[in-house]
Amino acid sequence: MQILPEGIAAGARASELAKLMGVGLTTLQRWRREFKADGNGVDRCKGSTRKVAHRLSVEEGQRILFTCNEPKYADLPPGQILLDLADLADQGIYIGSERSFYRVLRAHGQLHRRADDP
């Protein structure tokens, strides 16, 4: 990256420098932005540090697990649990969507069988 400004100042094309370095042009442009800005040359491409506003909190995930593990819901899939909880939704108590139920149960290894064997 230290020879990059020298090469461009000498008249070399950025695309040719990228080819010489063995990287793509967009990667080279991103690196130049990182070195110019306060990024200190750190490639932040790996992993996302953004905060998702609609991500379930830990408490919401625990509430979903608690609900799914209640004895009357333990042998039901999330869609049927939500049908039974529709009266709570009418009262303004929202636990989560069917997709949220599936996501939380899968993350805790409880997607397939939650009921105790008789």
C-alpha positions in Angstrom: 0.0 0.0 0.0 3.0 2.3 0.4 3.9 2.1 -3.2 0.4 2.8 -4.4 0.5 6.6 -4.1 3.9 6.7 -5.7 2.7 4.6 -8.6 -0.4 6.7 -9.2 1.7 9.9 -8.9 4.0 8.5 -11.5 1.1 8.1 -13.9 0.2 4.4 -13.5 -3.4 3.5 -13.7 -5.1 2.2 -10.6 -6.5 -0.8 -12.5 -3.0 -1.8 -13.6 -1.6 -1.5 -10.1 -4.5 -3.6 -8.8 -3.7 -6.3 -11.3 0.0 -6.1 -10.4 -0.9 -6.5 -6.7 -3.3 -9.4 -7.5 -6.4 -7.7 -6.1 -9.5 -6.3 -7.7 -9.9 -2.6 -8.5 -12.8 -2.2 -6.0 -10.7 -3.8 -3.3 -7.8 -1.5 -4.1 -10.2 1.5 -3.9 -11.6 0.4 -0.6 -8.1 0.0 0.8 -7.2 3.5 -0.4 -10.2 4.9 1.4 -9.3 3.0 4.6 -5.7 4.4 4.5 -6.9 7.9 3.8 -9.6 7.9 6.5 -9.1 7.1 10.1 -9.4 3.3 9.4 -5.6 2.9 9.9 -5.6 0.5 7.0 -7.8 -2.1 8.8 -9.9 -4.1 6.4 -13.3 -4.1 8.0 -14.9 -6.2 5.3 -15.0 -9.4 7.5 -18.0 -9.4 9.8 -20.5 -6.7 10.4 -20.4 -4.4 13.3 -23.8 -2.8 12.6 -26.6 -2.9 15.1 -29.9 -4.2 13.8 -32.8 -2.3 15.4 -35.3 -5.2 15.0 -33.1 -7.9 16.4 -34.6 -9.9 19.2 -33.3 -9.0 22.7 -32.2 -11.8 25.0 -35.4 -11.3 27.1 -37.6 -11.7 24.0 -35.8 -14.9 23.0 -36.1 -16.3 26.6 -39.9 -15.4 26.5 -40.3 -17.4 23.3 -38.4 -20.4 24.7 -40.4 -20.3 27.9 -43.6 -20.2 26.0 -42.7 -23.0 23.6 -41.6 -25.2 26.6 -44.8 -24.8 28.5 -46.4 -28.3 28.8 -49.5 -27.4 26.7 -47.3 -26.0 23.8 -44.3 -28.4 24.0 -45.6 -30.7 21.3 -46.9 -28.0 19.0 -45.1 -26.3 16.1 -44.7 -22.5 16.3 -47.5 -21.8 13.9 -50.1 -23.6 16.1 -48.6 -22.0 19.2 -49.2 -18.6 17.7 -52.7 -19.4 16.7 -53.4 -20.3 20.3 -51.7 -17.0 21.4 -53.8 -14.9 19.1 -55.9 -13.7 22.0 -52.8 -12.2 23.6 -52.0 -10.4 20.4 -55.5 -8.9 20.5 -54.7 -7.6 24.0 -51.5 -6.0 22.7 -49.1 -8.6 24.1 -46.8 -9.6 21.3 -44.3 -12.4 21.8 -42.9 -12.7 18.3 -43.6 -13.8 14.8 -43.6 -17.4 13.6 -40.3 -16.9 11.9 -38.9 -15.6 15.2 -40.1 -18.7 17.0 -38.4 -20.9 14.5 -35.2 -18.9 14.6 -35.0 -19.0 18.5 -35.9 -22.7 18.7 -33.3 -23.6 16.0 -30.6 -21.6 17.8 -31.3 -23.5 21.1 -31.6 -27.0 19.4 -35.2 -27.3 20.2 -36.7 -27.2 16.8 -37.7 -30.8 16.4 -38.8 -32.3 19.7 -39.5 -30.4 22.9 -42.1 -32.7 24.6 -40.9 -35.3 27.1 -41.3 -38.9 26.0 -44.2 -40.6 27.8 
